Amino acid sequence: MSVGHVARAIEESGIPTVTVMVKAFEHRASEFKIPRTLVVQHPMGRPLGAAFDKQRHRDVLNAAFDLLESAPHNGTVVELPDAYRPETHSGATAREER
Amino acid sequence: MDKPQPQESFEEFRQSFFYGRRGDLNFKFFKDLPDDDVASFIQIVLDRLGDAYDTGDVLPLIEAAFEAQVAGYAPDPGTSPKFFFDDGPFTPCEMSVTNARVGLLATSGHFVHGDDPEPFGEAAMTQAEAEARIGEFMSAAPVLSEIPSDTATPALRVRHGGYDIRSAVRDPNVAFPIDRLREARDDGRVGSLAETFFSFPGATAQGRLRKVLPGWVERIHDEDIDVMLLVPV
């Protein structure tokens, strides 16, 4: 819920926002009239994608930036169709554990 | 001889995943699903595990968990949401993001090593303690952590009593895409980055959040950003 209040306050202050939301919380977009929402089919806690799945992270960011530029009005929701994939399915070759 | 323990009902088993003795933040939504749905989920997972023994493919298991999670958090059609707005603000983005100065705010609970927000005055609170004290977090005002956008990724820490942080510990970019945004800047996908990014644990008192938000917005404007990426978890 927190992001709903945050998005509204920042947008109202004159800064365009885009929110990356996991599918489970998609309903928050309409409840809060979040300005622009990119819905991702990822599990909670991994809105950008799996750990070290750099390509998915980039795809999500690019879609979010596209939405920032293209959304015509408040409440615009776009869903990224790609299903979640864990690191072993992402083509990542090196773990970067620390 | 030990006294026999009362038999646990399936409902008690299901609810024990919500900060109970089997507390598991990936499956705390069991609390809000009917017994039959949780039973079906377990059956599906075990069946797909039977296939995974041979195939080694865990994707069908992950898909089952994802679908159950979406069902678990779906609003109950018989109840009204706690917050509902008829309309909302909209500020047109009148420039290409390739020329924009981009800010980041996540509700992920990240902070920089050495700059622990120390919730409730407690130094070095662990993730387990944060989960145990979720009720206190949900009634307290949130604290916004400032994270310089040139922070070395290994210096990031994360703590949040509301979600399983294991992925965010392995790779902060799953919820706080600091490396990906720096790469986007270096590749020319975005014009520049704010000097400071922000994060706070989104599991917080909503009324208190609304009270502190005007101050946060003022602070965000100091970053002179053109657009902002918001990442809830």
Interface residues (C-beta under 8 A of the other chain):
Chain A: M1 S2 V3 G4 H5 V6 A7 R8 A9 I10 E11 E12 S13 G14 I15 P16 T17 V18 T19 V20 M21 V22 K23 A24 F25 H27 R28 E31 F32 K33 I34 P35 Q41 H42 P43 M44 G45 R46 P47 L48 G49 A50 A51 F52 K54 H57 R58 L61 N62 A64 F65 L68 E69 A71 H73 N74 G75 A83 Y84 R85 P86 H89 E96 E97 R98
Chain B: L25 N26 F29 V58 L59 I62 E63 A65 F66 Q69 V70 G72 Y73 A74 P75 P81 K82 F83 F84 F85 D86 D87 G88 P89 F90 T91 P92 C93 S96 V97 G103 L105 T107 P142 P154 Y163 D164 I165 S167 A168 R170 D171 N173 V174 A175 P177 R180 L181 E183 A184 R189 V190 F200 G202 A203 T204 Q206 L209 R210 L213 P214 W216 V217 I220 H221 I225 D226 V227 M228 L229 L230 V231 P232 V233
